[in-house]
Amino acid sequence: MLLLGILLFGLVIGAGAQIILARGSTNIDWATALIAGLGGSLVGGLLISLIAGDGIRFRPSGVIGSIVGALIVTAAMSAFRSRQR
């Protein structure tokens, strides 16, 4: 159940990052959302939680860090894809 919860959290965070960056577009690439959500949560959430002194517990600082990390990963993936075209 924990693994399913982590995957779902990453998917929601990644989809939210795509919606924020797309400014209203509802087209969500779910594979990118999962990768960006998990990667952003791992790096951003863990880093911000440790800086804030919350440890690795589920805290608001970690959620904010996850969103910021997912935004960065999503923007980087979009830039990489547009460069390949």
N, C-alpha and C positions, 0 to 999 in steps of 0.2 A: 504494500500500500504506500510506503514511503516513496518508492521509486516512481510510482504512478503520480503521486502528489508533486514530486519534483518536476516530472515531465510536463504536467499540466500547468504548474506555475511558470515554467520556462516558456511554454507555448503562449500563455496569456501575456506575459511580459513582452515577448517578441512581437506578438500581434499588436500590442499597444504601441510599441516603438514604431512599427510600420505605419500605423494610423497617424501618430503624431508627426512623423516625417513626411507623410504623403499629404497632409493638410486636408483631410476630408475624404480622400479616396478610400473606398471600401474594398479594394482588391488586395487581398492578403495572400502572400506566398507562404504557405504553412511550413514548408521545409526551411525556408529562411527564418521564419518566425521562431521555429524550434531551436535552430542553431544560434541565432542571435540572443534569444531568451536564455538559453542555458549558458552560453559563453559569457554574456553580459552579466548574468547573475553570479556566475562563478568568480569572475574577475572583479567586477564593479561592486557587487554586494559584499563579497568577502573583504575587499580592500576598505570600503567605507565602514563596514562594521568594526573592523580591527582598528581603524583610525579613531572612530568614535568611542572606542573602549567597550563596546557591547559584546565582544567575543564573537562566537559563531552562532549565537542564538538568533531566533527569528524576531527581529526588531524593525521599527520603521526606518532606521538608518540603512539597514541592509536592503529593504525594498526600494528605497530611493536610489541607492547605489546600483541595484539591479536594473532599474529603469534607465539610469544614465549609461550604464555599461551596454545595455541592449541598444540604446540609441546610437552609441558610438560604433558598435559592431554592425548594425543595420546600415548606417551611413557609409561605413567602409566597404561593405559588401555591394552596396548600390554603386559606389564610385568605381569599384573593381569591375562590375558587370558592364557599366557604361563605357569603360575604357576598352573592354574586349570587343565591343560592337564597333 
